[in-house]
Structure formats: structure tokens, C-alpha cells
Amino acid sequence: MKSVIVCASVSHGNTRRVADSMARVLDAEVVSPEQADPAELAVADLVGFGSGVFYGRLHPSLTDLVRALPAGTGRAFVFATSGLPELPPAPFTRPVVRLLRAKGFSVDGSYTCRAFDTWAPFKIVGGIRKQRPNPGDLAAARAFAERLRDGRGPEA
């Protein structure tokens, strides 16, 4: 199975740690949005797309890449790290999931976890979630990847 993980990890390396944990399970290469080849992603068996959360959205470089993808027929998943929790009516991953589905990808689920965050108001106190992602978060990311690898879907 050809797997690739596209990861935009620009602040503290949180998202890259999650991507690397998943990549070990999936035997996947981890690339940045700038390194990713849209034609290669469109024919991969499984592609992950992830980033930290910026103003409630995934990183613009990741979203721009997904918009530029040709139609695909493979499986995809989306992941994110954030200092603040998701709001159920507006999950961080929803816009990218919708873009991927519009491109023809089957989206097998998403994974999010808390992570160290020094966004403006939190910077004055040294940031929040300083110990995240922690070993439990990384184990949960690996378990999510195992379900994807085994074709069981995210909730199995």
C-alpha cells in the first residue's frame, strides 16, 4: 500500500510528532505541502493531511494543496493539533474533509489532539498545553493509523 502524509508543522513541531507516529504504522513518507507532488498524491492508496490549527482552520498551505489536487480515487484522512478544543458544530478538519471528498477521495476519518500553543494571548503566560502531544496522544494517533492500515475505519 502506497501511503503519504502531508504535514504542515510550523510552530513547535507538534503536528510533525503526530505525523511521524502515524507514518511508522503506515510505512508512509512524511512531506510538507511544498514538497508534495499533487499527481502522486492523487494516485496514492492512502494520503494523510494534517497541520496545526490557526484561527480555527488548518494551515493555508495545506488547504491550498488540497484545492490544487487533481481528482483522486484513493483513501484519505485528516489530522490536526490545537491548543484549544474543537467546537462540535465546527470541527477544525471539516473544510479539508469536504475539499477532499469533492476531489473524489474517500475520507476515512480524522484525528485531533491538544498540543503546545503560544498563540497571542497564551504567549504572555508561556503558552498552554506545554506537555502535549503526550505519550497518550501519540499512542492514540498510532491506534488511529492502525485502524486505517487495517481498513477498519476510525471508529472500529
Short mmCIF file of the C-alpha atoms (twelve columns), coordinates in Angstrom:
data_MODEL
# 
_entry.id   MODEL 
# 
loop_
_atom_site.group_PDB 
_atom_site.id 
_atom_site.type_symbol 
_atom_site.label_atom_id 
_atom_site.label_alt_id 
_atom_site.label_comp_id 
_atom_site.label_asym_id 
_atom_site.label_seq_id 
_atom_site.Cartn_x 
_atom_site.Cartn_y 
_atom_site.Cartn_z 
_atom_site.pdbx_PDB_model_num 
ATOM 1   C CA . MET A 1   0.000   0.000  0.000  1 
ATOM 2   C CA . LYS A 2   1.431   3.389  -1.014 1 
ATOM 3   C CA . SER A 3   0.887   5.890  1.801  1 
ATOM 4   C CA . VAL A 4   1.936   9.529  2.097  1 
ATOM 5   C CA . ILE A 5   1.374   12.003 4.909  1 
ATOM 6   C CA . VAL A 6   1.369   15.711 4.105  1 
ATOM 7   C CA . CYS A 7   2.121   17.710 7.235  1 
ATOM 8   C CA . ALA A 8   2.331   21.451 7.836  1 
ATOM 9   C CA . SER A 9   4.039   21.761 11.225 1 
ATOM 10  C CA . VAL A 10  5.282   25.318 11.529 1 
ATOM 11  C CA . SER A 11  5.273   26.448 15.169 1 
ATOM 12  C CA . HIS A 12  6.520   23.875 17.672 1 
ATOM 13  C CA . GLY A 13  6.782   20.562 15.795 1 
ATOM 14  C CA . ASN A 14  3.649   19.190 17.476 1 
ATOM 15  C CA . THR A 15  1.922   18.113 14.304 1 
ATOM 16  C CA . ARG A 16  5.110   16.581 12.905 1 
ATOM 17  C CA . ARG A 17  5.396   14.369 16.005 1 
ATOM 18  C CA . VAL A 18  1.848   13.118 15.408 1 
ATOM 19  C CA . ALA A 19  2.572   12.622 11.675 1 
ATOM 20  C CA . ASP A 20  5.765   10.675 12.428 1 
ATOM 21  C CA . SER A 21  3.878   8.404  14.851 1 
ATOM 22  C CA . MET A 22  1.271   7.630  12.196 1 
ATOM 23  C CA . ALA A 23  3.910   7.240  9.478  1 
ATOM 24  C CA . ARG A 24  5.694   4.465  11.394 1 
ATOM 25  C CA . VAL A 25  2.466   2.447  11.465 1 
ATOM 26  C CA . LEU A 26  1.551   3.161  7.838  1 
ATOM 27  C CA . ASP A 27  5.094   2.880  6.436  1 
ATOM 28  C CA . ALA A 28  4.439   6.319  4.958  1 
ATOM 29  C CA . GLU A 29  6.670   9.142  3.855  1 
ATOM 30  C CA . VAL A 30  6.013   12.481 5.584  1 
ATOM 31  C CA . VAL A 31  6.301   15.545 3.359  1 
ATOM 32  C CA . SER A 32  5.465   19.229 3.675  1 
ATOM 33  C CA . PRO A 33  2.792   20.773 1.438  1 
ATOM 34  C CA . GLU A 34  5.592   22.419 -0.537 1 
ATOM 35  C CA . GLN A 35  7.327   19.063 -1.131 1 
ATOM 36  C CA . ALA A 36  4.158   17.183 -2.063 1 
ATOM 37  C CA . ASP A 37  3.512   16.203 -5.677 1 
ATOM 38  C CA . PRO A 38  -0.247  16.569 -6.329 1 
ATOM 39  C CA . ALA A 39  -0.178  13.960 -9.113 1 
ATOM 40  C CA . GLU A 40  1.498   11.429 -6.798 1 
ATOM 41  C CA . LEU A 41  -0.998  12.129 -4.010 1 
ATOM 42  C CA . ALA A 42  -3.924  11.598 -6.382 1 
ATOM 43  C CA . VAL A 43  -2.805  8.015  -7.113 1 
ATOM 44  C CA . ALA A 44  -1.610  7.010  -3.627 1 
ATOM 45  C CA . ASP A 45  -3.633  4.361  -1.792 1 
ATOM 46  C CA . LEU A 46  -3.819  6.411  1.417  1 
ATOM 47  C CA . VAL A 47  -2.949  10.065 1.995  1 
ATOM 48  C CA . GLY A 48  -2.992  11.920 5.294  1 
ATOM 49  C CA . PHE A 49  -3.307  15.689 5.509  1 
ATOM 50  C CA . GLY A 50  -2.545  17.463 8.764  1 
ATOM 51  C CA . SER A 51  -1.467  20.684 10.405 1 
ATOM 52  C CA . GLY A 52  -1.725  22.771 13.486 1 
ATOM 53  C CA . VAL A 53  -4.787  24.940 13.817 1 
ATOM 54  C CA . PHE A 54  -4.549  28.640 13.012 1 
ATOM 55  C CA . TYR A 55  -7.594  30.804 13.801 1 
ATOM 56  C CA . GLY A 56  -9.836  27.737 13.764 1 
ATOM 57  C CA . ARG A 57  -8.550  26.389 10.422 1 
ATOM 58  C CA . LEU A 58  -5.819  24.129 9.159  1 
ATOM 59  C CA . HIS A 59  -2.716  25.810 7.753  1 
ATOM 60  C CA . PRO A 60  -3.353  27.658 4.457  1 
ATOM 61  C CA . SER A 61  -0.504  25.827 2.683  1 
ATOM 62  C CA . LEU A 62  -2.271  22.527 3.355  1 
ATOM 63  C CA . THR A 63  -5.662  23.810 2.245  1 
ATOM 64  C CA . ASP A 64  -4.133  25.328 -0.899 1 
ATOM 65  C CA . LEU A 65  -2.513  21.985 -1.751 1 
ATOM 66  C CA . VAL A 66  -5.809  20.126 -1.374 1 
ATOM 67  C CA . ARG A 67  -7.522  22.669 -3.620 1 
ATOM 68  C CA . ALA A 68  -4.796  22.099 -6.263 1 
ATOM 69  C CA . LEU A 69  -5.107  18.299 -6.247 1 
ATOM 70  C CA . PRO A 70  -6.371  16.586 -9.368 1 
ATOM 71  C CA . ALA A 71  -9.311  14.228 -8.933 1 
ATOM 72  C CA . GLY A 72  -8.337  11.188 -6.903 1 
ATOM 73  C CA . THR A 73  -9.807  7.825  -6.107 1 
ATOM 74  C CA . GLY A 74  -7.756  6.845  -3.069 1 
ATOM 75  C CA . ARG A 75  -8.425  6.962  0.625  1 
ATOM 76  C CA . ALA A 76  -7.554  9.972  2.771  1 
ATOM 77  C CA . PHE A 77  -7.587  11.092 6.372  1 
ATOM 78  C CA . VAL A 78  -7.132  14.441 8.088  1 
ATOM 79  C CA . PHE A 79  -5.464  15.273 11.393 1 
ATOM 80  C CA . ALA A 80  -4.815  18.370 13.486 1 
ATOM 81  C CA . THR A 81  -3.177  19.600 16.670 1 
ATOM 82  C CA . SER A 82  -4.507  22.543 18.639 1 
ATOM 83  C CA . GLY A 83  -4.151  24.217 21.993 1 
ATOM 84  C CA . LEU A 84  -7.886  24.699 22.243 1 
ATOM 85  C CA . PRO A 85  -10.606 22.068 21.861 1 
ATOM 86  C CA . GLU A 86  -12.713 21.744 18.746 1 
ATOM 87  C CA . LEU A 87  -16.215 23.068 18.832 1 
ATOM 88  C CA . PRO A 88  -18.578 20.260 17.754 1 
ATOM 89  C CA . PRO A 89  -20.538 22.426 15.296 1 
ATOM 90  C CA . ALA A 90  -17.307 23.452 13.503 1 
ATOM 91  C CA . PRO A 91  -14.575 20.775 13.590 1 
ATOM 92  C CA . PHE A 92  -11.138 22.027 12.524 1 
ATOM 93  C CA . THR A 93  -10.866 19.315 9.899  1 
ATOM 94  C CA . ARG A 94  -14.265 19.746 8.235  1 
ATOM 95  C CA . PRO A 95  -13.261 22.186 5.432  1 
ATOM 96  C CA . VAL A 96  -10.382 19.954 4.253  1 
ATOM 97  C CA . VAL A 97  -12.543 16.829 4.514  1 
ATOM 98  C CA . ARG A 98  -15.140 18.487 2.274  1 
ATOM 99  C CA . LEU A 99  -12.494 19.544 -0.261 1 
ATOM 100 C CA . LEU A 100 -11.069 16.013 -0.390 1 
ATOM 101 C CA . ARG A 101 -14.491 14.449 -0.894 1 
ATOM 102 C CA . ALA A 102 -15.207 16.936 -3.688 1 
ATOM 103 C CA . LYS A 103 -11.973 15.739 -5.343 1 
ATOM 104 C CA . GLY A 104 -13.200 12.131 -5.225 1 
ATOM 105 C CA . PHE A 105 -11.254 10.867 -2.211 1 
ATOM 106 C CA . SER A 106 -12.853 8.547  0.300  1 
ATOM 107 C CA . VAL A 107 -12.161 10.189 3.670  1 
ATOM 108 C CA . ASP A 108 -11.757 7.506  6.304  1 
ATOM 109 C CA . GLY A 109 -11.783 9.807  9.300  1 
ATOM 110 C CA . SER A 110 -9.927  12.438 11.234 1 
ATOM 111 C CA . TYR A 111 -7.789  12.628 14.345 1 
ATOM 112 C CA . THR A 112 -7.203  15.650 16.565 1 
ATOM 113 C CA . CYS A 113 -5.323  16.178 19.791 1 
ATOM 114 C CA . ARG A 114 -4.268  19.009 22.019 1 
ATOM 115 C CA . ALA A 115 -0.796  20.496 21.634 1 
ATOM 116 C CA . PHE A 116 1.513   23.199 22.964 1 
ATOM 117 C CA . ASP A 117 0.187   26.568 21.827 1 
ATOM 118 C CA . THR A 118 1.740   30.030 22.099 1 
ATOM 119 C CA . TRP A 119 -0.855  31.946 20.087 1 
ATOM 120 C CA . ALA A 120 -1.006  35.638 21.043 1 
ATOM 121 C CA . PRO A 121 -2.963  35.695 24.317 1 
ATOM 122 C CA . PHE A 122 -1.289  32.493 25.557 1 
ATOM 123 C CA . LYS A 123 2.218   33.753 24.807 1 
ATOM 124 C CA . ILE A 124 2.201   36.102 27.785 1 
ATOM 125 C CA . VAL A 125 1.807   33.136 30.157 1 
ATOM 126 C CA . GLY A 126 4.336   30.962 28.326 1 
ATOM 127 C CA . GLY A 127 1.762   29.033 26.313 1 
ATOM 128 C CA . ILE A 128 -0.805  26.358 27.088 1 
ATOM 129 C CA . ARG A 129 -0.741  22.552 26.837 1 
ATOM 130 C CA . LYS A 130 3.031   22.550 27.352 1 
ATOM 131 C CA . GLN A 131 3.264   18.777 27.686 1 
ATOM 132 C CA . ARG A 132 1.156   17.940 24.624 1 
ATOM 133 C CA . PRO A 133 1.064   15.942 22.493 1 
ATOM 134 C CA . ASN A 134 1.973   13.488 25.236 1 
ATOM 135 C CA . PRO A 135 2.679   9.746  25.002 1 
ATOM 136 C CA . GLY A 136 -1.055  9.026  25.275 1 
ATOM 137 C CA . ASP A 137 -1.839  11.345 22.354 1 
ATOM 138 C CA . LEU A 138 0.855   9.702  20.222 1 
ATOM 139 C CA . ALA A 139 -0.415  6.223  21.159 1 
ATOM 140 C CA . ALA A 140 -3.929  7.283  20.138 1 
ATOM 141 C CA . ALA A 141 -2.533  8.582  16.820 1 
ATOM 142 C CA . ARG A 142 -0.823  5.211  16.223 1 
ATOM 143 C CA . ALA A 143 -4.053  3.356  17.070 1 
ATOM 144 C CA . PHE A 144 -5.946  5.574  14.607 1 
ATOM 145 C CA . ALA A 145 -3.324  4.766  11.933 1 
ATOM 146 C CA . GLU A 146 -3.571  1.033  12.695 1 
ATOM 147 C CA . ARG A 147 -7.318  1.125  12.083 1 
ATOM 148 C CA . LEU A 148 -6.708  2.935  8.787  1 
ATOM 149 C CA . ARG A 149 -3.992  0.470  7.778  1 
ATOM 150 C CA . ASP A 150 -6.199  -2.495 8.597  1 
ATOM 151 C CA . GLY A 151 -9.174  -0.993 6.746  1 
ATOM 152 C CA . ARG A 152 -11.314 -0.888 9.858  1 
ATOM 153 C CA . GLY A 153 -12.088 2.834  9.708  1 
ATOM 154 C CA . PRO A 154 -11.635 5.315  12.530 1 
ATOM 155 C CA . GLU A 155 -14.354 4.076  14.869 1 
ATOM 156 C CA . ALA A 156 -13.796 0.312  14.621 1 
# 
